Amino acid sequence: MTKEDIIDWRLPTEIELSLLVDEDASSMVDVATIEELSYNTNDKHKQYWTSTEIQDEVVVIDFDDGSTYAENKQNINSVRCVRNL
């Protein structure tokens, strides 16, 4: 992914993304984030992929309530990319 000629964007780990959900902790995260990029623009859910894998599934974080769970990689969710500062 490239945004504004920056090419080192990546999916955040479960820990990084969970810190972004917590507004008190988000100021301590040393990553830059970009706006939501949803592959399903008609869907209003706030479930985001992480780079954390558990067996054959990937950890997803729900930004509505902060819950985390593993989900099949073939499901559709949003992404919130980050990069190291």
One Martini backbone bead per residue (centre of mass of N, CA, C, O) as a GRO file, in nm:
protein
   85
    1MET     BB    1   0.098   0.035   0.020
    2THR     BB    2   0.019   0.378  -0.079
    3LYS     BB    3   0.082   0.701   0.088
    4GLU     BB    4   0.229   0.971   0.012
    5ASP     BB    5   0.494   0.795  -0.077
    6ILE     BB    6   0.437   0.569   0.134
    7ILE     BB    7   0.548   0.208   0.182
    8ASP     BB    8   0.551   0.109   0.516
    9TRP     BB    9   0.290  -0.019   0.548
   10ARG     BB   10   0.085  -0.197   0.801
   11LEU     BB   11  -0.025  -0.428   1.001
   12PRO     BB   12  -0.120  -0.451   1.307
   13THR     BB   13  -0.101  -0.564   1.594
   14GLU     BB   14  -0.289  -0.645   1.854
   15ILE     BB   15  -0.159  -0.445   2.050
   16GLU     BB   16  -0.158  -0.190   1.876
   17LEU     BB   17  -0.467  -0.181   1.816
   18SER     BB   18  -0.566  -0.181   2.112
   19LEU     BB   19  -0.438   0.100   2.176
   20LEU     BB   20  -0.624   0.259   1.971
   21VAL     BB   21  -0.892   0.204   2.122
   22ASP     BB   22  -0.747   0.333   2.363
   23GLU     BB   23  -0.743   0.663   2.426
   24ASP     BB   24  -0.533   0.672   2.661
   25ALA     BB   25  -0.306   0.495   2.496
   26SER     BB   26  -0.274   0.622   2.202
   27SER     BB   27  -0.048   0.841   2.279
   28MET     BB   28   0.180   0.594   2.320
   29VAL     BB   29   0.190   0.529   2.028
   30ASP     BB   30   0.458   0.457   1.777
   31VAL     BB   31   0.235   0.534   1.541
   32ALA     BB   32   0.101   0.569   1.229
   33THR     BB   33  -0.215   0.651   1.091
   34ILE     BB   34  -0.482   0.574   0.885
   35GLU     BB   35  -0.744   0.564   0.727
   36GLU     BB   36  -0.999   0.388   0.658
   37LEU     BB   37  -0.996   0.066   0.481
   38SER     BB   38  -1.260  -0.063   0.297
   39TYR     BB   39  -1.381  -0.351   0.121
   40ASN     BB   40  -1.678  -0.280   0.258
   41THR     BB   41  -1.862   0.004   0.212
   42ASN     BB   42  -2.156  -0.103   0.331
   43ASP     BB   43  -2.010  -0.149   0.597
   44LYS     BB   44  -2.037  -0.034   0.953
   45HIS     BB   45  -1.830  -0.179   1.083
   46LYS     BB   46  -1.547  -0.207   1.345
   47GLN     BB   47  -1.362  -0.437   1.208
   48TYR     BB   48  -1.015  -0.530   1.252
   49TRP     BB   49  -0.730  -0.620   1.134
   50THR     BB   50  -0.451  -0.813   1.205
   51SER     BB   51  -0.124  -0.976   1.219
   52THR     BB   52  -0.242  -1.182   1.413
   53GLU     BB   53  -0.195  -1.529   1.454
   54ILE     BB   54  -0.419  -1.826   1.491
   55GLN     BB   55  -0.327  -2.047   1.323
   56ASP     BB   56  -0.582  -2.010   1.067
   57GLU     BB   57  -0.616  -1.727   1.203
   58VAL     BB   58  -0.730  -1.390   1.277
   59VAL     BB   59  -0.709  -1.106   1.451
   60VAL     BB   60  -0.987  -0.918   1.576
   61ILE     BB   61  -1.107  -0.577   1.620
   62ASP     BB   62  -1.357  -0.410   1.803
   63PHE     BB   63  -1.430  -0.063   1.814
   64ASP     BB   64  -1.693  -0.059   1.986
   65ASP     BB   65  -1.574  -0.270   2.247
   66GLY     BB   66  -1.266  -0.412   2.223
   67SER     BB   67  -1.288  -0.677   2.109
   68THR     BB   68  -1.143  -1.008   2.067
   69TYR     BB   69  -1.084  -1.228   1.777
   70ALA     BB   70  -1.100  -1.505   1.582
   71GLU     BB   71  -1.071  -1.528   1.216
   72ASN     BB   72  -1.127  -1.589   0.912
   73LYS     BB   73  -0.942  -1.497   0.628
   74GLN     BB   74  -1.209  -1.482   0.428
   75ASN     BB   75  -1.313  -1.256   0.560
   76ILE     BB   76  -1.467  -0.934   0.599
   77ASN     BB   77  -1.270  -0.642   0.668
   78SER     BB   78  -1.102  -0.398   0.802
   79VAL     BB   79  -0.835  -0.152   0.775
   80ARG     BB   80  -0.547  -0.031   0.979
   81CYS     BB   81  -0.279   0.124   0.907
   82VAL     BB   82   0.075   0.122   0.982
   83ARG     BB   83   0.372   0.296   1.109
   84ASN     BB   84   0.678   0.365   1.183
   85LEU     BB   85   0.850   0.649   1.347
   0.00000   0.00000   0.00000
